[in-house]
Amino acid sequence: MHDIFGITRRGFPLADAGVLNSVTPHRLIPRALFSLWGHPVYFTNDMLMLIVAATLMMVVFPYMAQRLKRDPVPRGIVNFLEAMLDFLRREIFDPMLGRFSPRFTPYLWTCFFLILFCNLLGMLPLNEIFDIINYYTGWRIPEFWGGATGNVSMTAVLALCTFATVHVSGLLEHIRLARQGANPAHHAPQPPAAAAPSRPRHAWPVALISGVFLYFKGMVPTVPLPWLLGPIFFVLELLSTLVKPLSLCMRLFAVMMSGPLVIAVFVSMMFIAGNALVRGVVGLPVILFGTAFESLHLLEAFLQAFIFTLLSAAYIAEALIREH
């Protein structure tokens, strides 16, 4: 990558810098942490950034809660964060999840801010700053900064967490309703006063089998269908269930990877040019377009965190409430 996308002008502080270094995994510890199915797993900069983002959340939000206890009127960054929390809960989670909203709001909040913090931290040019420091001081600070969401392994783990949350919660809810004798296919969120009276409780083995059967049966549309189309719809719905976490994973990875990749293409255009004059002519629009695209990429950092959280809430609601 350094030969193609690196700035290779001799004597320049960023001579060894690469535009894609922020989304390229780097081993920070030479020894593998452990082996997974025969493949060594190393501690990389992406893992470090995930830890940094999680630590930042554990510092910021408890501080925010303590500050709101002392002063109920939010100010500054606390007001900004509380506005985002309240918007997600009132406009997204409550309408989608209904009475299940308090149960899943903490998880969805965590997804949103973990992805957002990883996106924003990955956009900071600290690797380039460390390269300049190394050049002028002779130090050898390794490139340990980066964007965790630019690594498909990290986005796959987040998607698998949502996948497990969706189906485990959906199965448990259907088993609970089957034990109470209710029909999960028509159990939409209702106020407690309007809820139907509970039926005789079934034994756990019966409820387990019935709940699992009704959960997968709910994948078939309730409208009348020819008998041949029922299995086809079930297979298609089952495939879509497996594709949904893949779409969550690849969408987040592709968008967060696209920013450094497009900047890398812009930068490489300057060094394809033949002489210094042509490089200077090409360099000005490259800088302008690169700055504009990086501003758009900043918007995408918020947008992709919101889309991941929105789709996660929609998938959870679909598993819990079949009328979705």
C-alpha positions as CSV (number, residue, x, y, z in Angstrom):
1,M,0.0,0.0,0.0
2,H,2.9,2.4,0.7
3,D,4.1,2.1,-2.9
4,I,0.7,3.0,-4.4
5,F,-1.0,5.2,-1.8
6,G,1.9,6.4,0.3
7,I,3.4,9.9,0.0
8,T,6.9,8.9,-1.2
9,R,8.6,12.3,-1.7
10,R,12.1,12.0,-0.2
11,G,12.7,14.2,2.8
12,F,9.0,14.8,3.6
13,P,7.9,14.0,7.1
14,L,5.0,11.8,5.8
15,A,7.3,9.8,3.5
16,D,6.3,6.5,5.0
17,A,2.6,7.3,5.6
18,G,-0.1,5.5,3.9
19,V,-3.6,6.8,3.3
20,L,-5.1,3.4,4.1
21,N,-3.2,2.8,7.3
22,S,-6.1,3.9,9.4
23,V,-8.2,1.0,8.2
24,T,-5.4,-1.5,7.8
25,P,-5.0,-3.9,10.8
26,H,-1.6,-3.7,12.4
27,R,-0.3,-6.2,15.0
28,L,0.6,-4.3,18.2
29,I,1.9,-7.5,20.0
30,P,4.0,-9.9,18.0
31,R,2.8,-13.0,19.8
32,A,-0.7,-14.3,19.1
33,L,-3.2,-14.0,21.9
34,F,-4.8,-17.4,21.2
35,S,-5.7,-19.7,18.4
36,L,-9.2,-19.9,17.0
37,W,-9.8,-23.1,14.9
38,G,-6.2,-23.3,14.1
39,H,-5.8,-19.6,13.2
40,P,-3.7,-17.3,15.4
41,V,-5.5,-14.2,16.7
42,Y,-3.3,-11.1,17.3
43,F,-3.9,-8.0,19.2
44,T,-4.3,-5.3,16.5
45,N,-4.9,-1.6,16.4
46,D,-8.6,-2.3,15.6
47,M,-9.0,-4.2,18.9
48,L,-7.3,-1.3,20.7
49,M,-9.6,1.2,19.1
50,L,-12.6,-0.8,20.1
51,I,-11.3,-0.8,23.7
52,V,-10.7,2.9,23.5
53,A,-14.3,3.6,22.3
54,A,-15.8,1.3,25.0
55,T,-13.7,3.0,27.7
56,L,-14.7,6.4,26.4
57,M,-18.3,5.4,26.7
58,M,-17.8,4.1,30.3
59,V,-16.3,7.4,31.2
60,V,-18.6,9.8,29.3
61,F,-22.1,8.4,30.1
62,P,-21.6,7.8,33.9
63,Y,-20.2,11.3,34.1
64,M,-23.2,12.6,32.2
65,A,-25.6,10.8,34.5
66,Q,-23.9,12.2,37.6
67,R,-23.9,15.7,36.2
68,L,-27.7,15.4,35.4
69,K,-28.3,14.4,38.9
70,R,-26.6,17.6,40.2
71,D,-28.1,19.8,37.5
72,P,-31.2,18.6,35.7
73,V,-30.8,21.2,32.9
74,P,-28.3,19.7,30.4
75,R,-25.6,22.0,28.9
76,G,-23.0,21.7,26.3
77,I,-21.9,18.2,25.2
78,V,-24.3,16.7,27.8
79,N,-27.2,18.4,26.1
80,F,-26.1,17.1,22.7
81,L,-25.7,13.5,23.9
82,E,-29.0,13.6,25.8
83,A,-30.8,14.9,22.7
84,M,-29.5,12.0,20.7
85,L,-30.5,9.5,23.4
86,D,-33.9,10.9,23.7
87,F,-34.4,11.1,19.9
88,L,-33.5,7.4,19.5
89,R,-35.8,6.3,22.3
90,R,-38.8,8.4,21.5
91,E,-38.7,8.4,17.6
92,I,-37.2,5.0,16.9
93,F,-37.3,2.5,19.7
94,D,-40.7,3.2,21.3
95,P,-42.7,3.2,18.0
96,M,-41.0,0.1,16.8
97,L,-40.7,-2.0,19.9
98,G,-43.7,-0.8,21.9
99,R,-43.8,-2.4,25.4
100,F,-40.5,-4.1,24.6
101,S,-38.7,-0.8,24.2
102,P,-37.3,-0.5,27.8
103,R,-35.9,-4.0,27.5
104,F,-33.8,-3.4,24.3
105,T,-33.1,0.3,24.6
106,P,-29.8,-0.1,26.5
107,Y,-28.5,-2.6,23.9
108,L,-29.5,-0.3,21.0
109,W,-28.0,2.8,22.6
110,T,-24.8,0.9,23.1
111,C,-24.7,-0.2,19.5
112,F,-25.3,3.4,18.3
113,F,-22.6,5.1,20.4
114,L,-20.0,2.3,20.1
115,I,-20.2,2.5,16.3
116,L,-20.3,6.3,16.4
117,F,-17.3,6.6,18.7
118,C,-15.4,4.1,16.6
119,N,-16.2,6.0,13.4
120,L,-15.2,9.3,14.8
121,L,-12.0,8.1,16.4
122,G,-11.0,6.4,13.2
123,M,-11.2,9.8,11.3
124,L,-8.6,11.5,13.6
125,P,-5.3,11.7,11.7
126,L,-3.2,10.6,14.7
127,N,-1.1,8.2,12.6
128,E,0.1,11.1,10.4
129,I,0.8,13.2,13.4
130,F,2.9,10.4,14.9
131,D,4.8,10.1,11.6
132,I,5.7,13.8,11.8
133,I,6.8,13.4,15.4
134,N,8.9,10.3,14.5
135,Y,10.5,12.3,11.6
136,Y,11.6,15.3,13.7
137,T,12.4,13.5,17.0
138,G,13.8,10.2,15.7
139,W,11.3,8.3,17.8
140,R,9.6,5.1,16.6
141,I,6.0,5.4,17.7
142,P,4.1,2.5,16.0
143,E,0.9,3.1,14.1
144,F,-1.6,2.1,16.6
145,W,-4.5,4.3,15.7
146,G,-7.3,3.4,13.2
147,G,-10.9,2.9,12.5
148,A,-12.3,-0.3,14.0
149,T,-15.4,-0.2,11.8
150,G,-13.2,-0.2,8.7
151,N,-12.3,-3.8,9.6
152,V,-14.8,-6.4,8.4
153,S,-14.1,-8.6,11.4
154,M,-15.2,-5.9,13.8
155,T,-18.4,-5.2,11.9
156,A,-19.1,-8.9,11.7
157,V,-18.9,-9.2,15.5
158,L,-21.4,-6.3,15.9
159,A,-23.7,-7.9,13.3
160,L,-23.5,-11.3,15.1
161,C,-24.4,-9.6,18.4
162,T,-27.6,-8.2,16.8
163,F,-28.3,-11.6,15.1
164,A,-28.1,-13.4,18.5
165,T,-30.2,-10.7,20.2
166,V,-32.9,-10.9,17.5
167,H,-33.4,-14.7,17.5
168,V,-32.7,-15.5,21.1
169,S,-35.2,-12.8,22.3
170,G,-37.7,-13.8,19.6
171,L,-37.6,-17.5,20.6
172,L,-37.8,-16.8,24.3
173,E,-40.8,-14.5,23.8
174,H,-42.6,-17.1,21.7
175,I,-41.8,-19.8,24.2
176,R,-43.1,-17.6,27.0
177,L,-46.3,-16.8,25.2
178,A,-46.8,-20.5,24.3
179,R,-46.4,-21.4,28.0
180,Q,-49.2,-18.9,28.8
181,G,-51.4,-20.3,26.0
182,A,-51.3,-17.1,23.9
183,N,-50.9,-16.9,20.2
184,P,-47.5,-15.3,19.4
185,A,-48.5,-14.6,15.8
186,H,-51.1,-12.1,16.9
187,H,-49.5,-10.9,20.1
188,A,-49.0,-7.2,19.3
189,P,-47.9,-4.8,22.1
190,Q,-50.9,-3.7,24.1
191,P,-51.4,-1.7,27.3
192,P,-51.8,-3.9,30.4
193,A,-55.4,-3.0,30.8
194,A,-56.3,-4.1,27.3
195,A,-54.3,-7.3,27.4
196,A,-56.3,-10.5,26.9
197,P,-56.8,-12.7,30.0
198,S,-54.1,-15.3,30.4
199,R,-55.0,-18.9,29.4
200,P,-54.0,-22.1,31.3
201,R,-50.2,-22.5,31.5
202,H,-48.6,-25.3,29.5
203,A,-45.7,-27.4,30.7
204,W,-42.2,-26.3,29.8
205,P,-41.5,-29.1,27.3
206,V,-44.7,-28.4,25.4
207,A,-44.2,-24.7,25.5
208,L,-40.6,-25.1,24.3
209,I,-41.6,-27.2,21.3
210,S,-44.7,-25.1,20.5
211,G,-42.8,-21.8,20.9
212,V,-40.0,-22.8,18.5
213,F,-42.5,-24.2,16.0
214,L,-44.6,-21.0,16.1
215,Y,-41.5,-18.8,15.8
216,F,-40.4,-20.4,12.6
217,K,-44.0,-20.8,11.4
218,G,-44.4,-17.0,11.8
219,M,-41.9,-16.6,8.9
220,V,-44.6,-17.7,6.5
221,P,-47.0,-14.9,5.5
222,T,-50.4,-15.2,7.2
223,V,-52.4,-14.5,4.0
224,P,-53.8,-17.5,2.3
225,L,-51.3,-19.1,0.0
226,P,-51.3,-22.2,-2.3
227,W,-49.8,-25.1,-0.5
228,L,-46.8,-25.2,-2.8
229,L,-45.8,-21.6,-2.1
230,G,-45.7,-22.0,1.7
231,P,-42.4,-24.0,1.8
232,I,-40.9,-21.6,-0.9
233,F,-41.7,-18.5,1.2
234,F,-40.4,-20.3,4.3
235,V,-37.0,-21.1,2.6
236,L,-36.8,-17.5,1.2
237,E,-37.5,-16.0,4.6
238,L,-35.0,-18.3,6.3
239,L,-32.4,-17.2,3.8
240,S,-33.2,-13.6,4.4
241,T,-32.8,-14.2,8.1
242,L,-29.2,-15.3,7.4
243,V,-28.6,-12.5,5.0
244,K,-29.7,-9.7,7.4
245,P,-26.6,-9.9,9.6
246,L,-24.4,-10.0,6.5
247,S,-26.1,-6.8,5.2
248,L,-25.5,-5.1,8.6
249,C,-21.8,-6.2,8.5
250,M,-21.0,-5.3,4.9
251,R,-22.9,-2.0,4.8
252,L,-21.0,-0.6,7.8
253,F,-17.7,-1.9,6.7
254,A,-18.0,-0.8,3.0
255,V,-19.1,2.8,3.9
256,M,-16.4,3.3,6.5
257,M,-13.8,1.8,4.3
258,S,-14.8,3.8,1.3
259,G,-13.7,7.1,2.8
260,P,-10.0,6.3,3.1
261,L,-10.1,4.4,-0.1
262,V,-11.5,7.4,-2.1
263,I,-9.0,9.7,-0.5
264,A,-6.3,7.2,-1.4
265,V,-7.4,7.3,-5.0
266,F,-7.4,11.1,-5.0
267,V,-3.9,11.2,-3.5
268,S,-2.5,8.6,-6.0
269,M,-3.6,10.9,-8.9
270,M,-1.0,13.4,-7.9
271,F,1.8,10.9,-8.2
272,I,0.7,9.5,-11.5
273,A,1.3,12.9,-13.0
274,G,4.6,13.3,-14.8
275,N,6.3,16.4,-13.5
276,A,6.0,18.9,-10.6
277,L,3.9,21.4,-12.6
278,V,1.3,18.9,-13.5
279,R,1.3,17.6,-9.9
280,G,0.6,21.1,-8.7
281,V,-2.3,21.6,-11.1
282,V,-3.8,18.2,-10.2
283,G,-3.0,18.6,-6.5
284,L,-5.3,21.7,-5.9
285,P,-8.6,20.0,-7.0
286,V,-7.5,16.8,-5.2
287,I,-7.2,18.7,-2.0
288,L,-10.6,20.5,-2.5
289,F,-12.4,17.3,-3.5
290,G,-10.7,15.4,-0.7
291,T,-11.7,17.9,1.9
292,A,-15.3,17.9,0.7
293,F,-15.4,14.1,0.7
294,E,-14.0,14.0,4.2
295,S,-16.8,16.3,5.3
296,L,-19.3,13.9,3.8
297,H,-17.5,11.0,5.4
298,L,-18.0,12.8,8.8
299,L,-21.8,12.8,8.1
300,E,-21.6,9.1,7.2
301,A,-20.1,8.4,10.6
302,F,-23.3,9.5,12.3
303,L,-25.6,8.1,9.5
304,Q,-24.1,4.6,9.5
305,A,-24.4,4.4,13.3
306,F,-28.0,5.4,13.0
307,I,-28.8,3.0,10.1
308,F,-27.2,0.0,12.0
309,T,-29.2,0.8,15.1
310,L,-32.4,1.4,13.1
311,L,-32.2,-1.9,11.3
312,S,-31.3,-3.7,14.5
313,A,-34.4,-2.3,16.2
314,A,-36.5,-3.3,13.1
315,Y,-35.2,-6.9,13.2
316,I,-35.8,-7.2,16.9
317,A,-39.4,-5.9,16.5
318,E,-40.0,-8.3,13.6
319,A,-38.8,-11.3,15.7
320,L,-40.9,-10.3,18.8
321,I,-44.0,-9.0,17.0
322,R,-45.0,-11.0,14.0
323,E,-47.5,-8.3,12.8
324,H,-44.4,-6.3,11.8
